[in-house]
Amino acid sequence: MCPPNYLFLAVLGLPLGTLAAAKPYAVTKATEVVDAIGRKPSGSVEPADWNVLLTRVVGAAFAVLGAGAAVTCVL
């Protein structure tokens, strides 16, 4: 039987981590737009390069952890 926390990590970490690793600019842009709510409009919001890189690295780490949890649950 798979522990519930492993199952939770596999169900959320694998798809969301894969999305963040595959499309880091789109994910970071979406979070920047949400963060900009309530500010005075001064043009379009663009994410910084370091934030896009960080999103890619963290997304890849979550995808690996999710895949490991999924393999643990299957075996």
N, CA, C and O atoms as a MOPAC input file, in Angstrom:
PM7 MOZYME 1SCF
protein

 N      0.84800 1    -1.18100 1     0.00000 1
 C      0.00000 1     0.00000 1     0.00000 1
 C      0.89100 1     1.24100 1     0.00000 1
 O      1.92100 1     1.29600 1     0.67300 1
 N      0.47300 1     2.20100 1    -0.75300 1
 C      1.22200 1     3.44400 1    -0.92200 1
 C      0.84800 1     4.43400 1     0.18400 1
 O     -0.33700 1     4.65200 1     0.43700 1
 N      1.83800 1     5.03500 1     0.84400 1
 C      1.51500 1     6.05500 1     1.85500 1
 C      0.81200 1     7.24700 1     1.19800 1
 O      1.13500 1     7.60500 1     0.06600 1
 N     -0.14000 1     7.85900 1     1.89400 1
 C     -0.90600 1     8.96300 1     1.29200 1
 C     -0.03900 1    10.15100 1     0.87000 1
 O     -0.32900 1    10.79900 1    -0.13500 1
 N      1.01500 1    10.44000 1     1.62300 1
 C      1.85000 1    11.58400 1     1.23700 1
 C      2.63100 1    11.30400 1    -0.04800 1
 O      2.88300 1    12.23000 1    -0.81900 1
 N      3.01500 1    10.06600 1    -0.29400 1
 C      3.67600 1     9.71800 1    -1.55500 1
 C      2.69500 1     9.83400 1    -2.72100 1
 O      3.04300 1    10.32700 1    -3.79400 1
 N      1.48000 1     9.37700 1    -2.49400 1
 C      0.46100 1     9.46000 1    -3.53500 1
 C      0.14800 1    10.91300 1    -3.85900 1
 O     -0.00200 1    11.26900 1    -5.02800 1
 N      0.05000 1    11.74700 1    -2.84300 1
 C     -0.20100 1    13.17700 1    -3.03400 1
 C      0.93800 1    13.81300 1    -3.82800 1
 O      0.69000 1    14.59300 1    -4.74800 1
 N      2.16400 1    13.49200 1    -3.48400 1
 C      3.32300 1    14.03300 1    -4.19600 1
 C      3.35400 1    13.55100 1    -5.64300 1
 O      3.70700 1    14.31300 1    -6.54400 1
 N      2.99100 1    12.30000 1    -5.86600 1
 C      2.98800 1    11.76500 1    -7.22800 1
 C      1.89400 1    12.41200 1    -8.07300 1
 O      2.12200 1    12.73800 1    -9.23800 1
 N      0.70700 1    12.59800 1    -7.49300 1
 C     -0.42400 1    13.13500 1    -8.25200 1
 C     -0.22500 1    14.61000 1    -8.57000 1
 O     -0.58000 1    15.05000 1    -9.66400 1
 N      0.33200 1    15.38400 1    -7.64900 1
 C      0.52200 1    16.81400 1    -7.88600 1
 C      1.90900 1    17.16400 1    -8.41800 1
 O      2.03900 1    18.01000 1    -9.30300 1
 N      2.92500 1    16.53200 1    -7.89300 1
 C      4.29000 1    16.89700 1    -8.25100 1
 C      4.67200 1    16.55200 1    -9.66900 1
 O      5.34900 1    17.33400 1   -10.33600 1
 N      4.25200 1    15.40200 1   -10.14100 1
 C      4.64800 1    14.97700 1   -11.48200 1
 C      4.04900 1    15.85900 1   -12.57600 1
 O      4.81000 1    16.35700 1   -13.40500 1
 N      2.73900 1    16.08200 1   -12.63100 1
 C      2.22900 1    16.91800 1   -13.73400 1
 C      2.56200 1    18.40100 1   -13.59400 1
 O      2.90000 1    19.05300 1   -14.58200 1
 N      2.47200 1    18.93700 1   -12.38200 1
 C      2.76900 1    20.36100 1   -12.20700 1
 C      4.25900 1    20.64800 1   -12.37000 1
 O      4.63800 1    21.67000 1   -12.94300 1
 N      5.09200 1    19.75900 1   -11.87300 1
 C      6.53100 1    19.92300 1   -12.05600 1
 C      6.94200 1    19.80800 1   -13.50500 1
 O      7.81500 1    20.54400 1   -13.96600 1
 N      6.32200 1    18.89100 1   -14.23100 1
 C      6.60600 1    18.75000 1   -15.65100 1
 C      6.17800 1    19.99500 1   -16.42300 1
 O      6.88800 1    20.45300 1   -17.31800 1
 N      5.01700 1    20.53600 1   -16.07100 1
 C      4.54300 1    21.76200 1   -16.71700 1
 C      5.49300 1    22.92600 1   -16.44400 1
 O      5.83100 1    23.67700 1   -17.35900 1
 N      5.92100 1    23.07900 1   -15.19800 1
 C      6.82600 1    24.17500 1   -14.84700 1
 C      8.19700 1    24.01100 1   -15.50400 1
 O      8.83600 1    25.00300 1   -15.85400 1
 N      8.64900 1    22.78200 1   -15.67200 1
 C      9.93900 1    22.55500 1   -16.31700 1
 C      9.85300 1    22.71500 1   -17.83300 1
 O     10.81500 1    23.15200 1   -18.46500 1
 N      8.71100 1    22.36600 1   -18.41600 1
 C      8.57200 1    22.43800 1   -19.86900 1
 C      8.23600 1    23.84400 1   -20.35900 1
 O      8.70700 1    24.26100 1   -21.41700 1
 N      7.43300 1    24.57100 1   -19.60400 1
 C      7.00200 1    25.91900 1   -20.00400 1
 C      7.24500 1    26.90700 1   -18.86300 1
 O      6.28700 1    27.45400 1   -18.31700 1
 N      8.50100 1    27.14600 1   -18.49200 1
 C      8.76600 1    28.00100 1   -17.32800 1
 C      8.38600 1    29.45700 1   -17.55600 1
 O      7.97800 1    30.14000 1   -16.61700 1
 N      8.51400 1    29.94500 1   -18.79500 1
 C      8.17900 1    31.34200 1   -19.05700 1
 C      6.68400 1    31.58700 1   -18.85900 1
 O      6.28900 1    32.58500 1   -18.25600 1
 N      5.85800 1    30.67700 1   -19.36600 1
 C      4.41000 1    30.84400 1   -19.23300 1
 C      3.97100 1    30.76600 1   -17.77100 1
 O      3.12000 1    31.54400 1   -17.33800 1
 N      4.54700 1    29.83400 1   -17.00800 1
 C      4.18900 1    29.70000 1   -15.59500 1
 C      4.63000 1    30.93200 1   -14.82100 1
 O      3.87300 1    31.45200 1   -14.00200 1
 N      5.83900 1    31.40100 1   -15.06900 1
 C      6.35600 1    32.57300 1   -14.37100 1
 C      5.57900 1    33.81900 1   -14.75800 1
 O      5.31100 1    34.66800 1   -13.90800 1
 N      5.21600 1    33.94000 1   -16.02200 1
 C      4.42700 1    35.09500 1   -16.48400 1
 C      3.06800 1    35.11400 1   -15.78300 1
 O      2.59400 1    36.17500 1   -15.37700 1
 N      2.44600 1    33.95300 1   -15.64200 1
 C      1.15300 1    33.87800 1   -14.96800 1
 C      1.26800 1    34.29700 1   -13.50400 1
 O      0.40100 1    35.00500 1   -12.99300 1
 N      2.33100 1    33.86500 1   -12.82900 1
 C      2.49600 1    34.25900 1   -11.42900 1
 C      2.81200 1    35.74400 1   -11.30500 1
 O      2.38700 1    36.38600 1   -10.34400 1
 N      3.54700 1    36.29600 1   -12.25700 1
 C      3.84400 1    37.73600 1   -12.23500 1
 C      2.57500 1    38.55900 1   -12.45700 1
 O      2.39900 1    39.60700 1   -11.83500 1
 N      1.70200 1    38.09800 1   -13.32800 1
 C      0.44300 1    38.80400 1   -13.57300 1
 C     -0.42100 1    38.78700 1   -12.32100 1
 O     -1.03800 1    39.79400 1   -11.97500 1
 N     -0.46600 1    37.65800 1   -11.64700 1
 C     -1.23700 1    37.57000 1   -10.40200 1
 C     -0.61300 1    38.46300 1    -9.33100 1
 O     -1.33300 1    39.11900 1    -8.57800 1
 N      0.70000 1    38.49600 1    -9.25600 1
 C      1.38200 1    39.35300 1    -8.28500 1
 C      1.16000 1    40.83700 1    -8.56400 1
 O      1.20500 1    41.65100 1    -7.64200 1
 N      0.92200 1    41.19500 1    -9.81200 1
 C      0.75600 1    42.60200 1   -10.19000 1
 C     -0.65900 1    43.12300 1    -9.93200 1
 O     -0.91800 1    44.30900 1   -10.13800 1
 N     -1.56800 1    42.27100 1    -9.48900 1
 C     -2.93100 1    42.72100 1    -9.21700 1
 C     -2.89500 1    43.74400 1    -8.08200 1
 O     -2.30200 1    43.50600 1    -7.03000 1
 N     -3.53000 1    44.86500 1    -8.31400 1
 C     -3.59400 1    45.92400 1    -7.31400 1
 C     -2.57100 1    47.01500 1    -7.51300 1
 O     -2.66100 1    48.05700 1    -6.86400 1
 N     -1.60600 1    46.81700 1    -8.38200 1
 C     -0.61400 1    47.85100 1    -8.66500 1
 C     -1.13200 1    48.77200 1    -9.75300 1
 O     -2.03800 1    48.41700 1   -10.50800 1
 N     -0.55000 1    49.95000 1    -9.82500 1
 C     -0.90100 1    50.86700 1   -10.91000 1
 C     -0.39600 1    50.28300 1   -12.22200 1
 O      0.74500 1    49.82500 1   -12.29500 1
 N     -1.22500 1    50.29200 1   -13.25300 1
 C     -0.76100 1    49.75100 1   -14.52700 1
 C      0.32400 1    50.62300 1   -15.14700 1
 O      0.13200 1    51.82200 1   -15.34600 1
 N      1.43700 1    50.02400 1   -15.44400 1
 C      2.53900 1    50.76100 1   -16.07700 1
 C      3.07800 1    49.97700 1   -17.26500 1
 O      4.26800 1    50.04700 1   -17.57300 1
 N      2.22000 1    49.24600 1   -17.91800 1
 C      2.64700 1    48.44800 1   -19.05400 1
 C      2.54200 1    46.96900 1   -18.74600 1
 O      2.03200 1    46.56500 1   -17.70100 1
 N      3.03100 1    46.17800 1   -19.67200 1
 C      2.95900 1    44.73300 1   -19.48100 1
 C      3.98200 1    44.27300 1   -18.44300 1
 O      5.00100 1    44.92500 1   -18.21400 1
 N      3.68900 1    43.16400 1   -17.84200 1
 C      4.55500 1    42.59800 1   -16.81000 1
 C      5.37500 1    41.48100 1   -17.44000 1
 O      4.82300 1    40.57100 1   -18.05800 1
 N      6.67800 1    41.55100 1   -17.28300 1
 C      7.57100 1    40.52400 1   -17.81500 1
 C      8.38100 1    39.92300 1   -16.66800 1
 O      8.88900 1    40.66300 1   -15.82500 1
 N      8.50900 1    38.59600 1   -16.62100 1
 C      9.29800 1    37.97200 1   -15.56400 1
 C     10.79900 1    38.14400 1   -15.79500 1
 O     11.25700 1    38.23700 1   -16.93400 1
 N     11.53900 1    38.18500 1   -14.72200 1
 C     12.99600 1    38.28000 1   -14.80800 1
 C     13.58200 1    36.93800 1   -15.24100 1
 O     12.98500 1    35.88500 1   -15.01700 1
 N     14.74600 1    36.99100 1   -15.85800 1
 C     15.39000 1    35.75900 1   -16.33600 1
 C     15.71000 1    34.79900 1   -15.19300 1
 O     15.57400 1    33.58500 1   -15.34800 1
 N     16.13500 1    35.33600 1   -14.04300 1
 C     16.46100 1    34.47600 1   -12.92200 1
 C     15.20800 1    33.76100 1   -12.40100 1
 O     15.29400 1    32.63300 1   -11.91600 1
 N     14.05100 1    34.41200 1   -12.50100 1
 C     12.81000 1    33.80500 1   -12.02900 1
 C     12.37100 1    32.67500 1   -12.95700 1
 O     11.85700 1    31.65600 1   -12.49700 1
 N     12.57200 1    32.85400 1   -14.25400 1
 C     12.24500 1    31.80200 1   -15.21600 1
 C     13.15900 1    30.59900 1   -14.99600 1
 O     12.69800 1    29.45800 1   -15.01900 1
 N     14.44700 1    30.84700 1   -14.78300 1
 C     15.39100 1    29.75600 1   -14.51800 1
 C     15.04500 1    29.02900 1   -13.22300 1
 O     15.08000 1    27.80000 1   -13.16800 1
 N     14.71300 1    29.78700 1   -12.18700 1
 C     14.33600 1    29.17900 1   -10.91200 1
 C     13.07500 1    28.33000 1   -11.05400 1
 O     12.98300 1    27.25300 1   -10.46500 1
 N     12.10700 1    28.80800 1   -11.82900 1
 C     10.88700 1    28.03900 1   -12.06800 1
 C     11.20200 1    26.73900 1   -12.78700 1
 O     10.62900 1    25.69800 1   -12.46600 1
 N     12.11200 1    26.78800 1   -13.76100 1
 C     12.48700 1    25.56900 1   -14.48600 1
 C     13.18100 1    24.55900 1   -13.57100 1
 O     12.88600 1    23.36500 1   -13.62500 1
 N     14.09700 1    25.03600 1   -12.73400 1
 C     14.85000 1    24.13300 1   -11.85000 1
 C     13.94100 1    23.51900 1   -10.79000 1
 O     13.99300 1    22.31300 1   -10.54600 1
 N     13.11700 1    24.33900 1   -10.16700 1
 C     12.21700 1    23.83000 1    -9.12600 1
 C     11.16900 1    22.90200 1    -9.74600 1
 O     10.81200 1    21.88600 1    -9.15000 1
 N     10.67700 1    23.24500 1   -10.93400 1
 C      9.72100 1    22.37500 1   -11.61300 1
 C     10.32600 1    21.02100 1   -11.94500 1
 O      9.67100 1    19.99100 1   -11.78200 1
 N     11.56100 1    21.01300 1   -12.40700 1
 C     12.23300 1    19.74500 1   -12.70200 1
 C     12.43600 1    18.92300 1   -11.43200 1
 O     12.30000 1    17.70000 1   -11.45100 1
 N     12.76100 1    19.59600 1   -10.33400 1
 C     12.93900 1    18.87800 1    -9.06800 1
 C     11.61800 1    18.25400 1    -8.60700 1
 O     11.59500 1    17.11200 1    -8.14700 1
 N     10.51800 1    19.00700 1    -8.73100 1
 C      9.21800 1    18.45500 1    -8.35100 1
 C      8.81100 1    17.31000 1    -9.27100 1
 O      8.20400 1    16.34100 1    -8.81600 1
 N      9.13400 1    17.40600 1   -10.55000 1
 C      8.81000 1    16.32300 1   -11.47300 1
 C      9.58600 1    15.05200 1   -11.11500 1
 O      9.03800 1    13.95100 1   -11.16200 1
 N     10.84800 1    15.21000 1   -10.76000 1
 C     11.65800 1    14.04300 1   -10.36400 1
 C     11.13000 1    13.43900 1    -9.06800 1
 O     11.02200 1    12.21800 1    -8.95000 1
 N     10.79900 1    14.28900 1    -8.09400 1
 C     10.24100 1    13.77700 1    -6.83900 1
 C      8.89400 1    13.09300 1    -7.06800 1
 O      8.61500 1    12.04800 1    -6.48000 1
 N      8.06700 1    13.68300 1    -7.91700 1
 C      6.77300 1    13.07300 1    -8.22700 1
 C      6.92900 1    11.74400 1    -8.94000 1
 O      6.19300 1    10.79700 1    -8.66100 1
 N      7.88100 1    11.66900 1    -9.85700 1
 C      8.12500 1    10.41100 1   -10.55600 1
 C      8.65700 1     9.35000 1    -9.59300 1
 O      8.27400 1     8.18200 1    -9.66900 1
 N      9.53600 1     9.76300 1    -8.69800 1
 C     10.04400 1     8.80900 1    -7.70000 1
 C      8.94500 1     8.30500 1    -6.78800 1
 O      8.90800 1     7.12200 1    -6.44700 1
 N      8.04500 1     9.20400 1    -6.38800 1
 C      6.92600 1     8.79300 1    -5.53800 1
 C      5.98000 1     7.87700 1    -6.29900 1
 O      5.44000 1     6.93000 1    -5.72700 1
 N      5.77300 1     8.15200 1    -7.58900 1
 C      4.90500 1     7.30000 1    -8.38600 1
 C      5.50800 1     5.90100 1    -8.54200 1
 O      4.79500 1     4.90100 1    -8.45100 1
 N      6.80400 1     5.83500 1    -8.77400 1
 C      7.46900 1     4.53000 1    -8.88600 1
 C      7.39900 1     3.78300 1    -7.56700 1
 O      7.19200 1     2.57000 1    -7.54900 1
 N      7.57000 1     4.49900 1    -6.46400 1
 C      7.47300 1     3.85600 1    -5.14800 1
 C      6.07100 1     3.30400 1    -4.90000 1
 O      5.90500 1     2.23200 1    -4.31800 1
 N      5.06900 1     4.05500 1    -5.35100 1
 C      3.69000 1     3.58000 1    -5.15700 1
 C      3.36600 1     2.37700 1    -6.03900 1
 O      2.60500 1     1.49400 1    -5.64200 1
 N      3.94200 1     2.34900 1    -7.22000 1
 C      3.64500 1     1.23200 1    -8.13600 1
 C      4.35300 1    -0.04100 1    -7.68000 1
 O      3.79400 1    -1.13600 1    -7.74800 1
 N      5.58200 1     0.12100 1    -7.21700 1
 C      6.33900 1    -1.06300 1    -6.79200 1
 C      5.89000 1    -1.42300 1    -5.43100 1
 O      6.38400 1    -2.39100 1    -4.85400 1

